[in-house]
Amino acid sequence: MSSELADESLFLIAIFVDELRNDKMQTRLASVKKLNTIALALEPERTRNELIPFLAEIIYHEDEVLREMAQQLAEFVPLVGGSEYVHCLLPPLEGLASVEEEHMIMPCACFTGFVKYT
């Protein structure tokens, strides 16, 4: 990765982290909608080692943010390096699954597709 590309990727990540820590729910929601872009910028290894653990730590309790995160993570298998690394997605998925809200049943159901990777 070139120096300019690395700098741009770090800048995107810094913005992403700031937006996720913002007090406004709409800002956090907009940031979660960019997860795929951030994962692409990070590439699979950094996505597995940095982004996924970070996401596991910041599980929020706003319905919209949780639903969006579940939908984004459902598409993450190729972004973490394929089926060989699907287990890396377990920590944030466990966090989402532990939410005891009925409205989270459907978004979490999208993870049944992970079975095909095991």
N, C-alpha and C positions, 0 to 999 in steps of 0.2 A: 504494500500500500504506500503510495507516495505521501510525502510530508503534508502536502496541501490537503489530500483526501483525509488523512488522519486528523488534521486540525479541524476540518469541516465536520467529521464524525464526532469529535469531542465537543464541538460547539453545539451540534444537534442534541447530543446526550445531556449536556448541561442545561439547555433550554427545557428538554423533556423532564428532567428531574425537578427543576424549578416549578414547572407547570403542575407536576404531580403533587408537589408540596403546597400549592396555592390554597388559600382559604376558600376560594370560590369553587363550588362543585362543577359548574359549567367549564371552567378552565381545566380541572382535573379530567373531566369527561373528554374534552377535546384532545388532551394529551394521550389518554388511553387509546383513542381512535388512531393514533400515530404509531402504535406499537410495532406494526409490521415494518414501517419505514425505519424505525430505530433499529430493529433487529437486522434488517438488510444492511444498514450502515455499519453495524457492529460486526457483522459476519458471524457464522455459527459458533465458533469457539468463545468469543466474547459474549455472545447472547447467552450461551449456557452458563458461563462462569460469572458474569456480571449482571446482566439484565434479569434473568430468571430469579436469582436469589433476591435481588432488589424488589421485584414484583411480589415475591412471597412475603416480604416484610411489610408491604404497604397496603395490604388488603383493607379497603375502605368499607364503610357501611352504607354508602349511598347506593340505592337500588340501581340507578342508571349506570353508575361507574362500574359496579360489579357485573351487571349484565354485559356491558361493552367489553370488559376485560375477559369474561368467559368466552364471548364470541371471537375476540382477537386470538386468544390462546388456542382455540380450537383449530386454528390455521397455522400453528407454530411448528409442527413437526419438521417441515423442510427447513425452517429458519434456524433450528437448533442442530441441523446436520443430518436429518433423516431419522429413520426408525431405530437406528443404533443408539440414539441419544434421547429417545422419547421419555425415558425415565427422569430426565432433567426437569420435565414439566410438572412432575408430581407435587413439589412444595407449593407453588401457587394454586394448583388445582385442589389440593387438600384444604388450603385456606378458603377457597371459594365453596368447596363442599361442606365446610364446617358452618357456613352461614345458615342459620336456622330459619330462614325466611321462605315461605312457600313460593314466592315469585322467582326464586333462584332454581327451582327444580328444572324448568324447561331449559334455561341457558346451560346448566350443568349437564343436561342430557346430551348435549352436542359432543361431549367427551367420550361417549360410547364408541365413537369412531376410532379411538386410540387402540381399541382391542385388536384391530387389524394389524397394528404395528408390533404387537408382542408375539 
